[in-house]
Amino acid sequence: MASSKARSSALCLLLAATTFALYFSVTQFDFVNYDDPKYVTENPQVRSGLTWAGVAWAFTTLHASNWHPLTWLSHMLDVQVSSLNPSGHHLTNLVLHIANSCLLFLLLRRMTRADWSSAFVAALFAWHPLHVESVAWISERKDVLSGLFFMLTLWAYSKYTEPAADRSSALASRPPPRGSRWYLLSLFFFACGLMSKPMLVTLPFVLLLLDWWPLSRLQPATFWRRLREKLPFMTLALASCAVTFWAQRSGGAVAPLDAIPLAYRILNAMAAYQGYLEKMLWPAKLAVLYLHPHEPPLWQGLLAAIVLVALSLGALRLRRSQPYLLFGWLWYLGMLVPVIGIIQVGEQSMADRYTYLPLIGPFIALAWSAEKLTRRWHHRERLLGFGALGALALLLALTTHQLKPWNDGETLFAHCVQVTTGNYIAHNNLGNALLKKGKFKAAQDHFREALHLNPYYTDGMRNLGVVLTQQGQTDEALELLREGTRRSSDAPEVYSKLALALSIGGNPKGAIAYYRESLRLRPDQVEPCNNLAWILATHPDPELREGAEAVRLAERACGLTRYQTTVPLGTLAAAYAESGRFEAAAAAAEKAIALAQAAGQTELAQKNRGLLDLYRAGKLYHETAH
């Protein structure tokens, strides 16, 4: 017993150390321009760290078309500890992934008493390239955090069922009292998991699978009893499904049936089930976004369906002699149901991150099958050892390679463009990343390619309009942005960018009108509030200036950024000055200077120092700006 515990401790330590070394490079990576702004960098609630107002927001918001309060709180805690340094955020993801890998090993070992097979499954889980997305992408905190609560739920459940193994067979069919602390703890962890990512709604089904194998608690005579035992879990899962569907539908993330008919969704789902298995066995051309084909080829879906039926029948036939095959197969099929695309959310046909927990099933099937099939081989332990080490070494090399694109938004979407075809969203996001770095010509090329691939892509019109505006090509920019507003009359960002183009092009009246329309559609936007306030506070034409409205808008922009962002504070100072509140203007300018200095924004600090002198002298911005 002592040697077994020592071996499992050594294996756990080796697993943790290797995973840390493998993924350590992510701590040097930046945020990416895909959900990270929405989740962290441009989210004023998260940027403020842990506050009571933030906690209340986390539990009540449907931001990002989801309800996952614990995920929001984890991001807030990262900001509290690491500010907006991406290293700390990446490190949290890595630590959670290491914890999940070790817990998986210990859980499987506890339930099966198979050290080496359990360690192999945990290593596959920890080092497979398909899981890079869940670890290296800060916004996918919900994957690794929900994974932790998933493992803890199964651990507590295994403890709850443990007494049955020590009782006589006559008593073994009776479950422990439902009030058992382990049962309640399992239910609590499950609730926490759902509040991290609602994909865990299939966990009650996983518990039934565990009852069958390896816990051997599920027999025909006890089926209904075991099912009743899962009713509290099912109730939580159904509630989570309802809230999630409401959140995603209200956020416009759910595609209507007239956009992608049910038949096409089913065909794509079959192809996705097969595609994940193919990528598990040969993880090549992995990308952050695989666009939905909308009309997938009939032959592809039918072929995938035939493969899935054949694998299902094979696992069913061997259920008595090799129960882990059916167990692993049903785990895989069942856990992917929420994200397989029957209810289509987003533009993707499949996503690497969706495999984070579902692939545990096939990993278990592979590990236990290898042990079974080689039982009569000569030198089986040596052959199995060399085979496992070879496979894991290959995975380590592939994962190291797959990590590189996640360095920043430019490398991520450059890779995505390279390994996928017709991916207009990838071109658009690559253009955004290039634009942020000041690479205007390259950004323009990718925005044009995005529109070439999808001429009706409103985001592409908006972004090309922005880069053309910054290059002084305002006529073409205005034409594009006006077309964008015609195609998406409820897109406030397009109105905002059109307003910016009009402002730069010398049409402040038009800019004011479009900024107001953008804010009418979505009042809580920092950039339109700030830009409109600046025009109303500083424009040389007195007919355009409106101090009271400028103050109201600037205060809203500062409130949305928790008074911690330099530019809105500078605008607020100008608005206060226009309203004759020079003392308040000087105080706002001083705070803007302090924030700019702390962030190393030298030019902004110098600009605000000049404005501070004006406000102290009782002068307005427009009196000396030109």
N, C-alpha and C positions, 0 to 999 in steps of 0.2 A: 504493500500500500504506500509506504513511504517513498519507494523508488518511482512509483507511478505518479505520485504528486510532484516529485522533483522533476520528472520528465515533462509533465504538463506545464510546470512553471517555466522550465527552460524553453520549451517550444513557444510559450506565450511571449516570453521576453524576446526571443529571436524574431517572432512575427512582428512585434511592435517596433523593434529596432530597425529591421529591414524596411518596414513600411515608412518609418520616419525618414530614413536615409533616401528612399526612393522618391518621396514627395517633398523633401525639404526645399527643393528649388522653387516651389510655389510661393514661399515666403518672400521671394524677391520679385514676384509678379505684380502687375498693376491691376486696378479695376479694369473691366472691359465695358464697352459701350453697348451692352445687351443686358437689360434688366438691372444691372448694377446701379445706374443712376436712379431708377425707380425704387430700388430696395434700400440704397444707402446714400450714394454721393449727392443726389439731388432731392432727397427725401427729408424735409425739414424736421419731421417728428423723430426720425432715426438719428439725424445729425445732432440733435440736442442731447443725445445720451439717454440714460434712464431717469425719467421724471414721472411724477404721478400723472401728469397730463398725457405723457407718452404711453404709460401703462393703460390708461383709460382708452386712448386712441387704438392701441393694439387690439383690445378686446371688442371694439365696436366697429372698426373700419372694414370695408371690403376692398380696400386699395389693392391694385394688382389683380383684381378679379378673383380674390381668394380670401378665406377667413382662416388665418394661421397665426394667432396671437403670440404663441411661444417663439415662433420664428422671428417675428418683429422684435420681441423682447431680447432675443439673443443678439440681433444686429445692434440694438441700442446698447447692450452691455459691451459689445466690442468697441463701439464709439466711445463709451465711457472710459474704457481702459486704454484703447489705442488711438483715439481720435479718428481721423480719416487716413491713417497710415495703413495701406492695404496689407502690410505684412501681418499685423495682428489678426485681421479678419481671415486671411488665408490660414494662419496657424490654428485658429479655432476649428476650421473645417477639417484640417489634418488630424488634430487631436481627436475629434469626434469619429473620424474614419478609423483611426487606430483602435479606439475603444470598441467600435462596432466589430472590428475584425477579431479582437481578442475575446469579446463576449460570444461571438459566434462559435469560436473554437471551444471555449469552456462549456457552452450550452450543448453543443453536439456531443462533446466528450461525456458530459453528465448524463445525457439521455441514451447514449449508445455504448459507452465504455470503450470506444474505438479511438485511441489516441491519434494514430497516424492518418487515418481517413479523415478524422475531424480537422486535423492540422492542415491537410491538403486542401480541404474545402475552404477553410479560413484563408489560406494563402491565395487561392484562386480569387476569392472575394476581395482580398486586400490589394492584389497586384494586377488585376485584369484591366486592360486598356479601356474597356467600355465604362469603367467606373471613374476614369479621369475627370469627366465632365462634372460629376457630382462632388468631387473633392476640390478641383482647381477653380471652379466657378463660384465666386462668393455668393451670388444670388441663389445658388442651389444649396444653401445652408439647410433648407427645408428637407432635402434628401438625407443628409448625414444626421441631422437632429432627429427627424422622425425615425431613422434607422436605429438610433440609440434607444428610443422608447420602444421600438419594435422588439429589439433584443431583450430589453428589461421586462417587457410584457411576457415574452416566452420564458424567460428565466423564472419569474415569479410563478407562472403557470406550472412549470415543471416542478417547482417546490411544492405547489398546491397538490399536485398529483402524486408526489413522492410517497406518502404514507401507504398508498394502495399496494406498493410493491412489497411491503413488509408484512402484509396481512394474509390470512388464509385465503384460498381461492374462493371460498364461500362468501367472504366479506369484500373481496377485491372488486366485485361488481358495483359495490356501493361507493359513490363518490364521497370525498371528505365533506364536512359541513360547508354549505355555501358561505357562511359567515367567516370561514377561514381567512386569517389575515393575508395569506398569500394570494387567495382568490381576489380579495378586495384590492390588494396592491397591484395585481395584474390588471384589474379593471382600471385602476388609477393611471398606470403607465400607458394603457391603451388610449385613454382620454387625452393624455398629454401628447401621444403620438398623433392623434387626429388633429390636435391643435398646432401641430408642427407641419403636417402635410396630410391632406385628407385621402391620399392614395392608400392609406392603411385600412380602408374600410373593408378590405377582404380578409383581415386578420382573423375574424371568427372562423372562417373557412379553414385557415391554416391551423387553428387550434384543433379542429375536428380531424384534420389530416394527422396531426401529431398524436391524437388519441388512437388513431389506427396504427401508425408506425412512427416512431419506434416505441411509444409508450404502451401499446397493446391494451388500451382501455376501451376500444370500440368493437363490440361484438353485436350481432343482430339483436340479442336480448337487451342490450343496454343503449341502443342507438338513440331512442327518443329521450332517454334520461340525459345522455350526453348533449343532445340537441337543446334540451331545456336549460342545461347548464350554461349554454352560450347565449341565451336570450338577452341578458343585460349587455353583452358585447354587441349583439346584433342591433339592439335599440340605439346604442351610441353610434354605430355605423350608419344606420338609416338617418339619424338626425344629422350626421356629418354630410351625408349625400345630399340631403335637402338644402342645407345651408350652402354647400359648395355649388350646387346647380344654380341656386338663386344668385350667388355672388358672381359666378361666371357669366350667367345670362344678363344680369344687370350691368356688368362691365363690358358687354358686347363681345365676349370672347367665344361664345358658343356659335358655331356656324349653323345657319338654318338649313333645313332639308332641301330647300330649293337651290341652295348653293352647292351642296354635295349630297346627292340622293342616297338613300339608305343602301341601295344595291352597291354603289361605289364604295361606301364606307365599309361594307362587309368584305368586299374584294381587297381593299387596302388592309383591313385588319388581318386577313389570312396571310397576305404578303408580309406584313409586319411581324407576325408570329414566326414565320420562317426566316425573315431577315435577321431578327435578333439572334436566332440560333446560328445562322451563318457567321455573323459577326463575333459570336462567342467562340466559335471554332477557328475562324480566320479573321481577326480584327484589323481589317485593312480599310482605308478610305473612310475613317471615322470623321464626322463633322458635327459642328454645333447645331446645324439646322439642315434637315432633309425636307424639302418642300413637298407638300401634298400634291399628287398628280391630278387631283380632282376627277379625272376619268382614267383610273388605272386599267391596264390591259386585262381583258377577260381571262386570257390564257394564264397569266401570271397568278391571278387570284385562285383559279381552279387548280392549277398545279400545286400551289401552296396548300390548298384545302386537302388535296389527295395525300400530300406528305404528312400533314397533321393527323388525318384520320388513320393512316398507316401506323404512325408512331403511337397513337392512342390505343389502337387495337393490340399492338405488340406489347405495350406496357400492361394493358388489361389482362392479356393472356398469361403474362408472367407474374401476376400480382401475388400468387401464393409462394412461389419459389424465390422471387426477387421483388419484394414489396416496395423497396426503395425506388424502383423504376417508376411505378405508378405514382408513388408519393411525390417524387421530384417533378414528374411531368404535370401532375395536377397543381402542384405549387406554382409552377411556371405559368400555366394557362390561367389559373385563377387570379394570381396577383396582378397580371397585366390587364385584366378586364377593365378597370376604371380608366386606363389610358390607351386602350387599343384603338380608339377612334370611332366607335359606334356613336358616342356623343362626341362630336368633333370640337375640340377646343384649340384655338390657335391655327397656325398655318402649316404645322409639321405633319408629315406622314408617320413618323416614328421619331424617337429621341433616345440617345444613349443613356441619358439619366434615368429613363423609365426602367432600366434593367437593374438598378442598384440592388433591390431586394429580390425581384423575381428570379434572377439567375442563380440564386442559392439552390433552388430546386434542381435544375440540371447539374450543378456542381456536385450535389449530393449523389445524384444518380450515377454520375461518372465515377466518383471516388469509390462508392460501394460496389459498383459493377466491376471495376478493375480488381478490387480485392477478391470478389467472387470468381471471376473468370480465370484468375491466375493461381487459384488455390492449389491445383495439382502440378504446377510447374516446378521444375528443378530450379534451385537458386532464385525462387520467386521474390524473396525479400530484396536481394541485390538488384534484380531486374526492375522491380517496382520502384525501388529507391532511385536508381539511375534515370528511369523514365520520368518519375515525378520531378526530379531535380532539373532534367533537361527541359521539361514543359514549363516549369516555373522560371527558369533562367530566360527562356524565350519571352515569357510574359513580362519579365522585368525589363528586358531590352525594348520591347514594343511600347511599354508604358512610358519609359524614359523618353522615347521618341514622340509619343503622343502628347506629352506634357509641354513640349516646346511651343506649339502654337498658342498656348494659353498665356503667353508672356504679357500681351496687351491686346487691345481691340484690333489694331492693324494686323498683327501676326495671326490672330484668331480667324479673322474673316478673309485674309489673303489665303490661308489654308483652306477655308471653306469653299471659296471660289475655285480653288485648284482641284478639289476632290469631288465637287458636285457640278451638275450642269443646269443651266437655265435658272440659276438661283438669284433672282432679282433682289431679294431681301439681303442676301450676303453682299452683293455689290453695293447696295445702299448703305449698309452698316460699315463696310470697308471705306466707302466714301466719307462717311461721318468721322471715322477714326482718322483718316488722312486730313480732313478739314480741321480737326482739332489740333493737329500738328502743324498747320499752316501750309500743307501741301495742296494748294488750291487746284492746280492743273490736274494732278492725279485724282483728286476727289471729284472734280468735274467729269472726268472720263468715266468713273465708276457710276456716278449718278446717271449719266447719259446711257450707260449700258443697262442699268436697272430699268430705265424707261423704254429702252429698245426691247427688252425681254417682256415687259409688261407696260404698255403705253398708258394704262389706266391707273397706275400706281401713284396714289396721292402723295405718299411720303417722299417718293422720288421727285415729284414735281416741286414739292416744298423745299427739299434739300438742294436741288439744282438751282432753284430760285435764290436760295440763300447764298450759295457760292458765287453765282453770277453777280448778285448784288455787291458782294464784297470785292469783286473784281471790277466793279464799275459798269457792268453790262446790265443796266437797270431795265432797259426796254424789254429784252428777252426774259429777264427775271419776272417782270410784272406780267407778261403774257402767260408764263408758266404758272405763276401763283394764282392769277385770275382763273385759269383753267382748273387749277386745283380746287378753288372755292366753288366752281360750278359743279364739279364732280363729287364734292364732299361738303355740302353746305353746313354740316354740323361738325366740321373739323376745326376747332378753335386755333390749333397751332398753325394751320394754313393761313387763317386770317391774320395771325400775329406776324408771320413772316412776310405777308403781303404788306402789312403796315410798315414793317422795317424797311422794305424795299422802297416804298413810297416816301418814307422819311429821308432815306439816303438820297433818293432821286429828286428831292426838293419839293415834295408835295405834302407838307405837314397836315393840312386839313384832311386829306385822304387818309393819311396815317392815323390820325386821331379817330376817324370814323371806324376804321377796321380794327384798331386796338379795342375800341369800345364794343364792337360786335364780338370779338374774340372773348372778351371778359364777360359779356352777357351770356355766352354759351358755357363758359367755365370760369367762374369768378376767381378761383384760387390758383392763379398762374403768376409766378414770380416775375418772369421776364416782361410780359405785357404790362403788368402793373407798374413795374419800374420804368419801362420805356415811355409809357404814356405820361406818368408823373413827371418825368424829366422834360418832356416837351411842354407840358402845361406849366412847369415851374421856370423854365429857362429860355423859351423861345423869344427872339427879339421883338416879334410882333405882339403888342399888348393885347390885341383882340383874341389871340390864341392862349394867352396865359390865364390860368385859373388856379389861384393859390390854394383855395379850400379843397378842391377836388384833387389837386396834386398831393396835398398832405394826406388826404384819406387813402389814396392809392399807394403812396410811398410807405405809409404806416402798415398797410396790408402786406406789401412786399417784404417789409422788415419783419412783420409778425410771422409770415410764412417761413422765414429763414431764422427765426428766433433771435433777431437782432445780432446775428453773428456773421453777416456777410458784408463785405466792404462796399460794393457798388450800390445796393439799395440804401445803405446808410448815407452815402454821399448824395443820393437823390433826395432822401428825406431832409438832409440839411438844406439843400437848395429850395425844397418846397416850404420848409419853415421860414426861410429868408423871404421868399415871395409873399408869404402871409404876414410878414412883419415881425416874426418871432425870432429875432436874431440871436438871442441867448440860447434858445433850443437848437438853432441852426449850428452854432459854434459847438455845442455839446455833441451833436450828432457827428459833426465833422471830426472832432477829436477822437470819438470812438472809432470812426472809419479809419483814421490814421493809425491807431493802435492795432486794429485788426490787420491792416495792410502790412505793417511792420512785422507783426508776428508771423504772417504767412510769407514773408519775403517778397511782397509785391511793391517794389521800390517806386515804380512809376505812379501807381495809385496813391501811395503815401504822399509823394511830392505834389500830386494834383490836389489832394485834399488839404495839404498844408496851405497852398495858395488860396483855396476857397475859404479856409478858416480865417485867414487874414482879411478877406473881403467881408465876411460876416461880422467879425469883430469891429470892422470899420462901419458897419451898418449899410453895406453896399450889396447889390444883387448880382447874381452870376452874369446875366445878360448885359449889364452895364459895362463890363470890362472884358467880356469873352471874345469880342470881335474887334 
